[in-house]
Amino acid sequence: MSLKKSLIITAGLLASFSSAASNVSLAFNNDNIVLGYDIELQEALKVKGDFLQTIDNGYTVDTGLYAFQDAGATFFELGAKAMRMDNDNGDGYALAFGGLGGLRLTEEFSLEAEFHYSPEILAFGDTENYSQWVFRASYALIPTATLFAEYNYTTVDYDNMPEERLTSDFLFGLAWVF
């Protein structure tokens, strides 16, 4: 899929999520684009997901259900996400468990770390294992807009193939809160 098609799909997804989402984000660099959404269902339950398009390795789309706790200076999420991957070395599905932990250093500035893992037993198609690490620094410009920089390291193992690094890049983005 070309980068132009990815941008058009991303713009359409962004427009469709904006009417129902609590948070929509867009991050990119020269080789990757990530569209994310986060919808609070109840006081401590949310649905969130991402669409990752890489210029060299196809795409990954996921959505998950998370329990979350915001305790002032710290915040946590724990849950699972289902994903579909269509990459150069294969395609498949996986169910990954993980979460996120964060620390607010000031009212505007926060740091977060996120991890997800899917073992071989929960991966289907060509996929055997999946892991993702994300480290993010965020700065709230105004109550409805946050700038962020993140390092995203995502790998997947395929049947009879070595581990493939989907992305290990720094991305810059903006999140809109509704």
C-alpha positions in Angstrom: 0.0 0.0 0.0 1.5 3.4 -0.9 2.0 6.2 1.6 -0.6 8.4 -0.2 -3.3 5.6 0.1 -2.3 5.3 3.8 -2.7 9.0 4.4 -6.2 8.9 2.8 -7.3 5.9 4.8 -5.9 7.6 8.0 -7.8 10.8 7.3 -11.0 8.8 6.8 -10.5 6.9 10.0 -9.7 10.0 11.9 -12.9 11.7 10.7 -15.0 8.6 11.5 -13.6 8.3 15.1 -13.8 12.0 16.0 -17.6 11.8 16.6 -17.4 9.1 19.2 -13.9 9.1 20.6 -12.6 10.4 23.9 -9.1 10.7 22.3 -7.8 10.5 18.8 -4.1 10.6 18.0 -1.9 10.8 14.9 1.9 10.1 15.0 4.3 9.9 12.2 7.9 10.1 10.9 9.3 9.6 7.4 8.6 5.8 7.3 5.6 5.2 9.7 2.2 6.6 10.5 0.1 5.6 13.5 -3.6 6.5 14.0 -4.9 5.8 17.5 -8.2 6.1 19.3 -9.3 5.7 22.9 -13.0 5.5 24.0 -13.9 5.5 27.6 -16.9 3.1 28.1 -17.3 3.4 31.8 -15.4 5.0 34.7 -12.6 2.4 34.6 -13.0 0.6 31.3 -12.0 1.7 27.8 -11.6 0.5 24.2 -8.5 1.6 22.3 -6.7 0.7 19.2 -4.1 1.7 16.6 -3.5 1.5 12.9 0.3 1.3 12.1 1.3 1.7 8.5 5.0 1.3 7.7 6.5 2.2 4.3 8.5 -1.0 4.1 6.6 -3.6 6.2 2.8 -3.3 5.5 0.3 -2.6 8.2 -0.9 -3.7 11.7 -4.3 -2.8 13.0 -5.5 -3.6 16.6 -8.2 -2.9 19.0 -8.4 -3.8 22.7 -10.3 -3.6 26.0 -8.5 -2.2 29.0 -9.2 -1.6 32.7 -7.6 1.7 33.7 -6.9 3.7 36.9 -6.0 7.3 37.1 -4.6 8.1 40.6 -3.5 11.7 40.1 0.3 11.6 39.5 0.2 8.0 38.3 -2.0 6.2 35.8 -2.2 2.5 34.6 -4.0 0.4 32.0 -4.2 -3.4 31.9 -5.9 -5.4 29.2 -5.7 -7.3 25.9 -5.9 -6.4 22.2 -6.7 -8.3 19.1 -4.7 -7.5 16.0 -4.4 -8.2 12.3 -1.1 -8.0 10.6 -0.3 -7.8 6.8 3.4 -7.5 6.5 6.1 -8.3 3.9 7.0 -11.7 5.4 3.5 -12.9 6.1 0.1 -12.0 7.6 -1.8 -13.2 10.6 -3.7 -12.5 13.7 -2.8 -12.4 17.4 -4.2 -11.7 20.8 -1.7 -9.7 22.9 -1.9 -9.0 26.6 -0.2 -5.9 28.2 -0.7 -2.5 29.5 0.6 0.9 30.2 2.0 2.8 33.1 2.6 6.5 33.4 3.7 9.3 35.6 2.6 12.9 35.5 5.7 15.1 36.4 3.7 18.3 36.1 0.1 19.1 35.2 1.1 19.3 31.5 4.1 16.9 31.2 3.9 13.1 31.5 6.0 10.0 30.8 4.5 6.6 29.8 5.7 3.1 29.0 3.6 0.5 27.3 4.2 -3.2 26.6 2.2 -5.9 24.8 3.1 -9.5 24.1 1.4 -12.4 22.2 2.9 -15.9 22.6 2.8 -18.5 19.8 -0.4 -20.1 21.3 -2.3 -16.9 20.8 -1.0 -16.1 17.3 -2.6 -17.4 14.1 -1.9 -17.5 10.3 1.8 -16.9 9.6 2.3 -15.2 12.9 4.0 -16.9 15.8 5.0 -14.2 18.4 4.3 -10.5 18.7 5.8 -7.9 21.0 5.6 -4.1 21.3 7.3 -1.6 23.5 6.3 2.1 23.4 8.0 4.9 25.4 6.2 8.3 25.3 6.7 11.8 26.6 3.6 14.0 26.3 3.0 17.7 26.8 -0.5 19.1 27.1 -0.6 22.4 25.1 -4.2 23.0 26.0 -6.9 20.8 27.6 -7.9 19.4 24.2 -4.5 19.0 22.5 -1.4 17.1 23.5 2.0 17.0 21.7 4.0 13.8 22.1 7.2 12.1 21.1 7.5 8.3 21.3 9.8 5.5 20.6 7.9 2.5 19.1 9.6 -0.9 18.9 7.4 -3.6 17.4 8.5 -7.1 16.4 6.8 -10.2 15.0 7.9 -13.8 14.4 6.5 -15.7 11.4 6.5 -19.4 10.6 10.0 -20.5 9.4 11.2 -16.9 9.3 13.5 -14.9 11.5 12.1 -12.2 13.8 10.9 -9.2 11.8 11.2 -5.7 13.2 8.1 -3.8 12.0 9.3 -0.5 13.5 11.9 0.7 15.9 11.6 4.4 15.3 10.9 7.7 17.0 7.5 9.2 16.1 6.1 12.7 16.7 2.4 13.3 17.1 -0.6 15.1 18.4 -3.6 13.8 20.4 -7.0 15.5 20.4 -9.3 15.0 23.4 -13.1 15.2 22.9 
